[in-house]
Amino acid sequence: MLVYNKGIHNLHTGGSKMRFLNKLLSICTAAAVFAVCLPFVPTAVAESGEWDGYILISTKEELRAVAEDLSASYVLVNDIVFAPEDFEVGGDFYNDGSLWLPLGDNELPFTGVFDGNGHAVDGLRIKADKAVGGAGLFGQSSGIIRSVGVRNSDVSGWNMTKAVGGVVGQVTGGTVESCYNSGRVSLVGTAYGSEKDVGGVAGKITGGTVQYCYNTGLVFGSLASGGTIGGVVGRSKTAPVGCYNTGPVQLFSTRSE
C-alpha cells in the first residue's frame, strides 16, 4: 500500500486532487482491514437471531465435543465430512476399532437439541460391539434431533449392541424430525438376547416421535427370532409419522442359541 500511495503522490504533487485520492485510499484500506479481521459468521446466524443460545458446529472435532454436554443446543453451520483415514489405526476417530463413538448412551442419553440446519454428516464409520444404548450418529436420545442427514456412511453393530440406526440407535423420548439416512446400516446379533433392532434412521423407539424422515440406504440385519428390521425404523411403540423408505431391506433370520 505504501508503494501504491507513493505512486499517486508522484503523479499529483500537492493540490486538492492529491488530498482527495489519499483520503479515498485511506478509507478503502481501512475498510479492507476491517473486512479481513471480521470473524466468519454463518449466513443463517448473521441474518437473524434464530440460533441465539446454540453452539455452532463446523468441524469434526466440534461434533465430537457434543459428548461433553449432552443437554446443550447445537446447530451445524456446514456439512461435516469425514475422510477414510480418520477411522484408520492412528486416526483421530479410530477409538480402538470402534471408530465413531455414538453421542449419548443408556446411562447418559442425549437430552439437548441438535439442529442439522439442512446439512449432513458425511463418511461416518461405526463398528459398535458394546453400544447397549444404541449405535448411530447418536446412540440414545430423549432430546430433539432435526434436519440432519447421514450419508456415505457405514454404521454397524454386533455382539452386545441392541439397536442400530443411521441417525440414532434408540429413541426413548423427544423428537427425531426431518432427518434422513442414505448410507449402509447393519446389525448382526444372535447373542445377548433376541430383542435387537435395526432401521435406516432409527433402530428402536420406546418413547417420543420420529416424523418426516426417510431412508434410501441399505439396511441389513442378521437377527435371532424376536429381532426387528425396518427401512426407516426397526422397532417402534409409536408409529412414525410421514416417513418413507426407498432403500433395500435385507433380513437373515437365525435361531437364538
C-alpha positions in Angstrom: 0.0 0.0 0.0 2.8 2.4 0.7 4.3 1.9 -2.7 1.0 2.5 -4.4 0.4 5.6 -2.4 3.8 6.9 -3.3 2.9 6.4 -7.0 -0.2 8.6 -6.6 1.9 11.2 -4.9 4.4 11.3 -7.7 1.7 11.8 -10.3 0.0 14.6 -8.4 2.2 16.6 -6.1 0.0 18.6 -3.8 -3.3 20.1 -4.5 -6.9 19.1 -3.8 -6.8 16.1 -6.2 -3.9 14.7 -4.3 -5.7 15.1 -0.9 -8.9 13.5 -2.3 -7.1 10.5 -3.6 -5.1 9.9 -0.4 -8.3 10.2 1.7 -10.1 7.8 -0.6 -7.2 5.3 -0.4 -7.2 5.6 3.4 -10.9 4.8 3.6 -10.6 1.8 1.2 -7.6 0.5 3.2 -9.4 0.7 6.5 -12.5 -1.0 5.0 -10.3 -3.8 3.7 -8.6 -4.4 7.0 -11.9 -4.4 8.8 -13.3 -7.0 6.4 -10.3 -9.3 6.8 -10.4 -9.0 10.6 -14.1 -9.8 10.9 -14.7 -13.4 12.1 -16.6 -15.8 9.9 -20.3 -15.8 10.8 -22.7 -18.3 9.1 -25.3 -16.6 6.9 -28.2 -18.1 8.9 -26.8 -16.7 12.1 -25.9 -13.3 10.6 -29.3 -12.7 9.1 -31.4 -13.4 12.2 -31.2 -14.3 15.8 -32.6 -17.8 15.2 -29.6 -19.6 16.6 -29.1 -17.4 19.7 -28.1 -19.8 22.6 -27.0 -22.5 20.2 -23.4 -23.8 20.0 -22.2 -23.7 16.4 -20.6 -26.8 14.9 -18.4 -26.5 11.8 -15.7 -29.2 12.3 -15.4 -33.0 13.1 -13.8 -32.1 16.5 -16.7 -29.8 17.4 -19.2 -32.5 16.5 -17.3 -35.0 18.8 -17.4 -32.4 21.6 -21.2 -32.7 21.8 -20.5 -35.7 24.0 -19.1 -33.3 26.6 -22.5 -31.6 27.1 -25.4 -33.8 26.1 -28.1 -31.3 27.3 -27.0 -28.2 25.3 -28.4 -26.9 22.0 -26.3 -27.3 18.8 -26.5 -26.3 15.1 -24.5 -27.4 12.1 -23.3 -24.5 10.0 -21.9 -26.7 7.2 -21.6 -30.4 6.2 -19.3 -32.4 8.4 -17.1 -34.6 6.2 -15.0 -37.5 7.5 -12.1 -39.0 5.5 -11.3 -42.7 5.4 -8.0 -42.1 7.3 -10.0 -40.6 10.2 -11.0 -44.2 11.1 -7.8 -46.0 10.4 -5.3 -47.1 13.0 -3.7 -43.9 14.3 -6.6 -41.7 13.0 -8.4 -39.2 15.3 -11.6 -41.4 15.4 -10.2 -44.9 15.4 -11.1 -45.4 19.1 -9.6 -48.9 19.4 -11.5 -50.2 16.4 -15.0 -48.9 17.4 -14.5 -45.9 15.2 -17.1 -43.1 15.8 -18.4 -43.3 19.4 -22.2 -42.6 19.4 -23.4 -39.4 21.1 -25.3 -40.5 24.2 -25.9 -43.9 25.7 -28.2 -45.7 28.1 -26.6 -44.1 31.1 -26.3 -40.6 29.7 -28.6 -40.1 26.7 -28.7 -37.0 24.6 -31.3 -34.7 26.0 -30.5 -31.5 24.2 -31.3 -30.0 20.8 -29.4 -30.8 17.7 -30.4 -29.0 14.5 -28.6 -30.0 11.4 -29.8 -26.9 9.6 -30.2 -28.9 6.4 -26.6 -30.2 6.5 -25.3 -33.7 6.6 -22.6 -35.8 8.3 -20.7 -37.5 5.5 -18.5 -40.6 5.6 -19.4 -41.7 9.2 -18.0 -45.1 10.2 -19.1 -47.2 13.3 -18.3 -50.7 14.4 -20.1 -51.0 17.7 -19.9 -54.2 19.7 -20.9 -52.9 23.2 -23.3 -50.0 22.5 -26.0 -51.2 24.8 -28.0 -48.0 24.4 -27.7 -48.0 20.7 -25.4 -47.1 17.8 -25.6 -44.4 15.2 -24.5 -40.8 14.9 -26.4 -40.6 18.2 -26.5 -43.7 20.5 -29.6 -43.0 22.6 -31.7 -39.8 22.6 -34.6 -38.3 24.5 -33.9 -34.8 23.1 -34.6 -33.2 19.8 -32.7 -34.1 16.6 -33.8 -32.5 13.4 -32.9 -31.6 9.9 -29.7 -33.6 9.6 -28.7 -36.3 7.1 -26.2 -39.2 7.4 -24.7 -40.2 4.0 -21.8 -42.2 2.5 -21.7 -44.0 5.8 -21.3 -47.5 7.2 -22.9 -47.9 10.6 -22.7 -51.4 12.0 -23.3 -53.2 15.3 -23.0 -56.7 16.7 -22.4 -58.6 20.0 -23.9 -56.5 22.9 -25.3 -53.7 20.7 -29.1 -53.7 21.0 -30.2 -51.1 18.4 -28.7 -49.5 15.3 -29.8 -46.6 13.1 -28.0 -44.2 10.8 -29.1 -41.1 12.8 -29.8 -42.6 16.2 -29.7 -46.1 17.7 -32.5 -45.8 20.2 -35.1 -43.1 20.8 -36.5 -43.0 24.3 -38.3 -39.6 24.2 -38.3 -36.3 22.4 -38.4 -36.0 18.6 -36.4 -37.0 15.6 -37.7 -34.9 12.7 -36.9 -34.2 9.1 -33.8 -36.4 9.1 -32.5 -38.9 6.5 -30.0 -41.7 6.0 -28.5 -42.7 2.7 -25.7 -44.9 4.0 -25.4 -48.6 5.0 -26.8 -49.7 8.3 -26.4 -53.2 9.7 -26.8 -55.2 12.9 -25.6 -58.8 13.4 -26.8 -60.2 16.7 -27.8 -63.6 17.9 -26.2 -63.4 21.3 -27.1 -61.4 24.5 -30.8 -61.7 24.0 -33.0 -61.8 20.9 -34.6 -58.3 21.0 -32.3 -56.4 18.6 -33.5 -53.8 16.2 -32.1 -52.1 13.1 -33.5 -49.3 10.9 -32.2 -46.8 8.4 -32.9 -43.7 10.5 -33.6 -45.2 14.0 -33.1 -48.7 15.3 -35.7 -48.6 18.1 -38.3 -46.2 19.5 -39.5 -46.8 23.0 -40.8 -43.2 23.5 -41.0 -40.0 21.6 -41.7 -39.4 18.0 -40.0 -40.0 14.6 -41.6 -37.9 11.9 -41.0 -36.7 8.3 -37.8 -38.8 8.0 -36.7 -41.1 5.1 -34.1 -43.7 4.3 -32.6 -44.5 0.9 -29.6 -46.7 2.1 -29.2 -50.4 2.6 -30.5 -51.8 5.9 -29.2 -55.3 6.7 -29.9 -57.5 9.7 -28.8 -60.9 10.8 -31.1 -61.4 13.8 -32.4 -64.0 16.1 -36.1 -64.7 16.4 -37.6 -61.6 18.0 -35.3 -59.1 16.4 -36.9 -56.5 14.0 -35.7 -54.6 10.9 -37.2 -51.7 9.0 -36.4 -49.2 6.3 -36.8 -46.1 8.5 -37.3 -47.6 12.0 -36.7 -51.1 13.2 -39.0 -51.5 16.3 -41.4 -48.8 17.5 -44.0 -48.4 20.2 -45.3 -45.3 18.4 -45.9 -45.2 14.6 -43.6 -43.0 12.7 -45.3 -40.0 11.1 -44.9 -39.0 7.4 -41.8 -41.2 6.9 -40.8 -43.3 3.9 -38.2 -45.8 2.7 -36.8 -46.5 -0.8 -33.7 -48.4 0.2 -33.3 -52.2 0.2 -34.0 -54.0 3.4 -32.4 -57.4 3.9 -33.0 -59.8 6.8 -31.2 -63.0 7.6 -33.0 -64.7 10.4 -31.3 -67.2 12.8 -32.4 -69.2 15.8 -31.4 -67.9 19.3 -28.7 -70.0 20.9 
